Structure formats: structure tokens, C-alpha cells
Amino acid sequence: MAKHASVSPSLGSQVRIPQRYITVLLTFVCTCVCYIERVGFSVAYTAAANEAGVGEAVKGQILSTFFYGYALSQVPGGWAAQRWGGRRVLLMSFVLWSCTSALTPTEASSVTGMVVARLLVGVAQGFIFPSIHTVLAQWVPPHERSRSVSLTTSGMYFGAAAGMLFLPGLVAMQGPKAVFRAEALMGVSWALLWLKYSCDPPRSELPKASAAGFGASTAFERAKLLNPAQLADENGETAVKKKAKLSGGIPWKRILLSMPVWAIVVNNFTFHYALYVLMNWLPTYFEKGLNVSLHNMGFSKMLPYLVMFIFSNVGGIVADHFVTTRIFSVTNTRKLLNSIGFATAAAALMVMPTLRSTSSAVLCSSVALGACALSRAGFAVNHLDIAPKYAGIVMGVSNTAGTLAGIVGVAATGRILEASELGPSDPSSWFMVFATPALLSVISALFFIGFATGERIFD
């Protein structure tokens, strides 16, 4: 497979696009399609369940099943990507969830079928982000990490916005099954693109240094990322022989006891707590807290996700600029953007329930989510800084915490609202809902300042 792709402009000359750019673009489309699937199932199943008269408890059971499967497969996904290569594992996971989506039953009353389907999709998609981080660790040089990871993850928000905008109309015109089939078609189409245009970095290829003097890694380091088991030291002893354990050479104990890793884990938990609470409960806040119909809000309900998409990429560009121009060290860059993001999000979340107009609620939620996206240039890129060789493993550990945050946060929010005498229409109950992620944001930012580092700590 060629390591570069070519496109032919109208003038007839050929422009060679570096393979790492193609890889990053494909991973962006990957996360976009994944979040279209997540939003699409919620839209399609909610419509089918409402038509069939399914109760709220059953709806919650079906919708939450995905996250249980997703949480269970994060660490195994990191291990599999480390063992067999992120490119292959990513392809297999896409094929699995696409086929499962196509076979998802359309009857909302088929609880068992729905649970099995969502569990399988969750397990399959749990392999995706650890695999992506493994692939990016192989291809992306240090001075491009921030914007590459930010662009890749911004696909989540772009996909969520696109799904919320277009899929309700598809359900209305052709029914829920059309959404499942469309998602499966997008998944298979992406898998074919990945199969055609992706490849592993050649060991013979020496990465070019940037103007700031940064290289992707030495040839030896690049080879370690590709196949660490086959590298021998000066005594002819390989890593596998040195660490002939069931762990396969992965330093699990060091990873799980590392405070820089826990700094990432804590901030990943907080980011997803805020994200999933707002994604799942903003519609209720608008309709019951502010007495505003989502149908009448038009494009404004998409604004928070579009702001996330923009600020995720802005954070990556700014972070890489700080690093390559040596304005700040990698460590200080990560801490600065992480702190600004979470502090701003905390302030917006505290102000949000005190403002009772639709426009102010949209503005505050957009600022909160946009600031959270900015913080990803801190904690989310840090996987590749501290452990490029084990980026998929560390991502699996931290994303498990992020998934658990979604389960805990969404459930806790429901209990907070139920505990209030007036329920969702009581402004005081919404203050507690938004104050919780705000407090977590402040604590997480301080924890990251205290324990995070931009230096490599796992070789």
C-alpha cells in the first residue's frame, strides 16, 4: 500500500498529500460517523418508543445499554490496538458496529433485541478511540499532536450537530429503520475508505523535523511504536524475553499508579460528566425549565455542538503554536489550556440557571461546551505526550472513566430533579444540576495543574 496519496489538480500537476494528513482526516470522519450513529439511535428509538407507548424506565434501560458495553471494552480496546495494531482493530470495530446497526430490530417493544444490539454496538465502538490514539501516536509528530487530536475529536461534535439537524427529518419521512440502515451504510463506506487509504508507517521512513526542531521520533522510537516485540538490545535480548509475562510487556502497574495518568483520568471523567449531562438534559431544561419548544428553536439548538467543533480545533492550533514557537513548554501549554477551558466552563455553568431566557441559555451552554472542547488541547492530547507507545492503553483507561461519568452523571441528574418538589420546572433544582459539573471542573483543573506533565514518562 502506498504511503502517500495523490490528487490531480486541473492544471495536470500532481500534489502529494502526506499520509499522516490523510490518516488524521480519516479519523475525523470516523468520530463524526460514530456520533451520528449515537444521536441517530436516540432519535430513531425515541420516535419508535413514543409511537409504541413504551415507558420511560424501559427507554432509559435501552438508551443506557450502549454505555455499559462501551465502558467494558475501553481497556481491552487499548490492549488489542497495542497487540495487533490500531489500524486493524479500528477497521474490525467499524465493521462490527455497522453490521449490528443494520440488524437492529425496529420494533420498540423488542426489548431483548434492542439491548443486545446496543450492547454490541457499545462494545464495538469502545475499541475505536484507543485504536485512534494508537494510530495517531505512530503517525503524528509532536509539533502536530494538538491540532491532529483536536481535529479528530472535533468530529464527535460535528457528527452530533449533523445528526440532530438531519436525522429527525429522515425518521419522519421513512421511519426508524431508515436511520439504522443509513448509519450502517456510512459505517461500511468509512471502513472501505480506511481499508483503501490507511497504512502503517514504514520503518525505513525517517520523520522530517519541523522548523522548530521537532521530529516525530527517532527511527528506533518509531520502530518501537510499530513492533516493540522484535527490537533487541545490545545483548540481543528482545523486550518480550525481558518481560515474558501475561501482560505482554505493558507496564500496567506503572500506568495505574502514575499520577500524570490519573490527572488525565480525572479530567476525562469531568469532561464527559459535563458533556453527557448537557447532551441528555438540555432538551428537558429548555422544554420544562424554560417552557420552550425545541421544535421552535430551529438551528439555535445546534449551536452548542458547533461551538464545540470550532473551539476544539482552535485549542489544537493554539497549543501547537505555543509548543513549536517555544512560547511555553509542552507541560505548561497543556496546563494553561486545560485550566482556561475548565474554569470558563465552570463559570458558564454556574451562571446558566440564573438566566431565564432561551437566548441566554443557548449562549451559556455554548460557552460551557466550547470551553470544555478547548480543554481537550490539555488533557486529551496528553495521552500522546506521556506515553506515545502506550497511548491506546492510557486512552482506554481514561475513556473508561469518561464513560462511567456519563452513566453516573445522567442518573444523578435525574435523581436531583426528582428530589425537587417542582421537578424540572423548579429553577433551584437546575442550579444543583449545573453546579455539580462546575465544581468538578474546578477540582479537575487544579488536579491537572498539580500532577500533569508534558514529558514522556513511559518508554
N, C-alpha and C positions, 0 to 999 in steps of 0.2 A: 504494500500500500504506500502510495506516495506520501511524503512528509509535508508537501506543500500543495495547496490547491491554486488553480489559476482561473482567472476570468479574463475575457477578451473585450476590451472597450471598443467603441465604434471606430476608433482610428486604426484598429487592427493590431495594436501592440499588446503584449501580454503583461499583466501585473500579477506578480506572485504575492499571495497573502500568506504571511507566516502561519504555520499550523496552530500555534498557541492561540492566535486570534480566532481562528475557526473553532477551536475547542471551546473557548470561552463563550462565543456566540451560541454554539450548540447547547451548552449547559444553561445559558439564559433561557433559550426556548424550552429546554427540559423543565425548569422550575415553573415557567409560565404555564405549560400544559398541565403539570401536576396540580396547580392551584385552580385552573379552570375545572379540572375533574372534581376537586373538593367542593368548590362552590356549586358546580353543576349538580352533583348528587344531592346536596342540601336543597337546592331549588326544586329539582325534579321530585325527590321523595316527599318534600313538604306538600307539594301540589297533589301528589297521589294520595298521601295520608289524609289530607283535608277532605278530599273527594270521597274517600272510603270511610271517613269518620273514625279514624284511628286516634286513640287517646294520647295525651301529652306525654305520659310516662313511657309509652311504647316508642313514641317519636324520639325521646331523649335516649332510650336504650339503643335504638338503631343508629342515631347520629354519633353517639359516643363510642360505638364499637370500633370505628376506624382508629381512634387514638390508642386503644388498648393494643391492637396489632402493631401500630406504628411505634409505640414505646418499646414493645418487646423485641423489635428487630433492629434497633439502632446500633447497639454494641455488636451483635452478630454481623450486621452490615459492614461495620468498620473492620471486623476481623476478616470477613470474606473478601473485601476490597484489598486488604493487605496481603491476603493469601493468594488470590487468583487475579488480582488486578482490577482497579476501579472501572476501567473501560468495559470489561466483560460483564462484571456484576451489574453495572448500570444498564446495559443492554438487556440482560435477563430479567431484571426487575421491571423494566418497562413493558416487556412482552407479557409478563405475568399479570400485571395490573390491567393492561389493556384487554387481554382475553377475559379476565374476570369481569370487567366493566361491561363488556359486550354480552355476557351471560347473566348479568344481574336481573332477577325477576322484576317484572313491572307491577305485580300486584302488591299494594301496600300492606295487605293483610298477611302476606307470606313472610312472617317474622323470621323464621329459621333461615330461609333462603337469603334474606337481606342481611342477617347477622353474619352468616358465613361469607357472603360476598364482600361485605365491608371489612371483615376481619382479614381476609386475604389481600384486599387492596391496601389496607393499612400495613400489613407485614411487607408486602412488595415495595411500597413507597418508602418504608423505613430504611431500605438499603440505598436509597438514592442520594441523600446528602452526604453520608460518609463516603460513598463512591466518588461523588463530585469532588470532594476535598482531596481525596487521594489522587485523582486525575490532575487537579489544579496544582497540587504540590509537585507533580512531575514536570508540568509544562511551564508554569508561570514563574519568571524570575522575581526576586524580592522587591525590586522597584516597581513592579506592576501588580503586586498581590492585592493591594487595597482596592483598586478600581476593578480588577478582574473579579474578585469575590463579591464586591458590591453590585456589579452588573449582573452576575449570575443570580444572586439572591433577590435583586430587584424584579426579576421575572415573576416571583411569587405575587408581588403586589400588582404588577401589570396584569397577570393572569386573573387575580381576584376581581380587579376592576372590570376587565373584559367579560368575565363570566357573569357578574352581576348585571352588566349592561345588556348582554345579548341573549343569555340562556332563558330568562323568563319568557321572552317572546317565542322562543323555539318550543318551550313546553306548551304555551297557549295554542300554538298553531298545530303541532304534530304530536304532542303528548310526551310523557316522561321517557318512554323508550327511545325516542329520537335523541335525547340528550346523552343517554348511555352509549348509543351507537356512535354519535359524533365524537364523544370522548375517546372511545376505543379506536376510532379511525385516526384521530390526532396522535394517540399514543403509538400506534403502529407506524404511522408516517414518520414520526420523530425517530423511532427505532431504525427505520430504513436509512434515514439521513445519517444517523450515528454510525451505522454499520458501514456506510459508504465513505464518510469523510473523516472519521476518527482513526487515530492510530497511537501506538505507544512511541515515546521519544526514542530515536535511535541512540544507542550507547556511544556511537562514534561522533555524534554531533556535539561539539563544544559550544555552550551558550555564549552569546555575544554580550559583552559588558556594555552598560549604558554610559552616557556621557558623565554621569555622576560617579562612575567607577564601580557599579554594582554588576555582578554576574548572577546568573541563575543559580549556579553552584559549580564546583569543580567537576571534572569528568568522573572522578571517583565517587563524589557525592551523588551525582546523577545516576550512576550505576547502582548505588546502594538503594536509591528510591525504586529503581526498576526491578532489581532482583537481589536483595541483600544476602540471600542464602548461598549464592555462588561466588561471593567475594572472599578470597583468602588473605590472611595477613602475611607478614614476612616469614612466618614459620609454616605457611601452607595450610593453616587451620581455618576453616570456614566459621561463619557465625553460627550455623546450625550445630556444628560439632561442639562449639563453645557452650551453646545453650540448648542442649538436647533435652528439652522439656516439652510438656504438652502445650505450653504457651507459644511454642514456635518462635521463641526469641523475643516476643513482645514483652516489654518491661511493665507488666500490669501493676505490680506493687508500686513502682516509682510513679506511674501515671496517676494512680488512685490516691497516692499520698502527697502529690505535688500541689502546693498552694497556688502556683500560677494556673494550673489546670482547674482548680476549684474556683479561681477568680473568673474563668471563662464559664464554668458551670453555673455559678450563682447568677451571673449576668444574663446567660441564656435563659434561665428559669424566669427571671424578671421580665425580660423582653417578651417572651411568649405568654406570660401571665397577662400583661397589658394588652398584647395583640389579640389573644383569643377572647378576653373579656369584652373588648370593644367590638370585635368582629361579630360575636354572638349576641351581645346585648344592646348594641346601639339601636337596632331596629325597634326593640321594646322601649328604649329610652325615648326615641322620637315619637312613637305612637302612643305610649301610655304616660310617659313622664312629661312630654311637651304637647301631647294631643295633636300630633302632626301625622298626616298620612304619607307613608313612604312613596306611594304611587304618585303623589302630587309634588314630590321633591325633585323629580327629574334627574338631571346629571349631577346635582349637588351631592347626592348620596355616594357618588363615586369619588368625590374629591379627596377624602382621606387616603384612599389607596393610591391615587395618582400622585399625591404629595409624597407618600412613602417611596414610590418609584423614583421620583426626582431626587429626593434627599439621600436615598441610598447611594445613588451614583455620584452625587455631589460630595458626599463623605469620602467615597473611594478616591475621587480625583484629588481632593484636598489633602488626604492622607499621603498619597503617593508624592504629591508636590512637596510636602513638608519633609518627607524622607529623602527624596532624590536631591533636593536643594540643600539638605542638611540644616534646615531651619530648626528642626527638633530631631532627637533620636527616635528610633522606632518605638522604644518604650514610652517616651513622653508623648509621641503622636497618638499612640493607642489610648493612653490615659486621658489626654486632652479631649479628643473627640468623643470618647465614651462618657466622660463627665458632662460635657456640654449637652450631649444628647439626652441622657437620663435626667439631668437637672431641669432642662427645659420641659421634658415630658411630665415630670412631677409637678411643675408649676401649672401647666395647662390642665392637668387632671384635677388639681385642687380648685382651680377657678371654674371649671366646666359646670358643675351642678349649681353654682350660684347665678348663672346667666340663664334666663328662661326663654330666650328667643331661638328660633331654628337656625338662623344665620350664625349666631354666636356659638351654638352647639357644634355646628359643622366646622367653624373656624377652630374651636378648641380641640376637637377630635382630630382635625387635620394637623394641627401643631403638635399634638401629643404623639400621633403615629409617625409623622415626619421626623420628629426628634428621635424617636426610637429607631427609625431606619438609619439616621445619621450615626447613632451609637454603634451600629454594626461595623463601621470602619474601625472601631476599637476592639470589642470582644470577639466578634465573629471572624475577623481576619487573623486574630491572634493564634488560632489553631496552627496556621502555617508558619508563624514566627517561631513558636517554641518547639514544634515537633513536625517538621515537614515530612519526615519519614513515616510518622505515625499519625498524620493529620486525620485520616479516616477514623482511626481508633478514638482519638480525642473528640472528634466531632460526634461520633456515636455516643460517647459518654455524656457530653454536654447536651446533645439533642434529646437524649432520654429525659434529662431534667426539664428541657423545654416542653416536651410532650406531656409530662406529668403536670407541668404548670397549667397547661390547657385544661386537663381533666379537673384539677383542683380548683382553678380559678372560675371556670364556668359553673361548677357545682356550688362553690362558696357564694357566688353572686346570687344564685337562685335562693339560697338559704337566707342571705341578707335581706332580699326583697320580701320573702315570705314572712320574716320576723317583724317587719314593719306593719303597723295597724292598717295603713292605707295602701300597702303594697307598692307596686311600681309607680303609682301616681303621687307618692309621697317624696318630695324633694330631699328630705333628710336621709331617706334610705339610699338614694343615689349618691349622696355625699360619702357614705361609707363604702359604696361600691367603687368609686373612683379614688378615694383616699388610700385604699389598700395598695393598688399598684403604684401610687405616687410614693408612699412610704418605702415600698420595696425598691423603687428606683433610686432613692437617695441612699439607702443602705448598700445596694449593689454597687453604685458608683464609688462609694467610699471603700468598699472591699476591693474593688479593682485597682484603685489608687494605691492601696496598701500592699497588694500581693502580686499584681500582674507584672509581666516583663515582656519586652520585645526581643529578648535574646534567645537563641536556641539552647534548650536545656536537655533535649533528647537527641542523641546521635544515632 
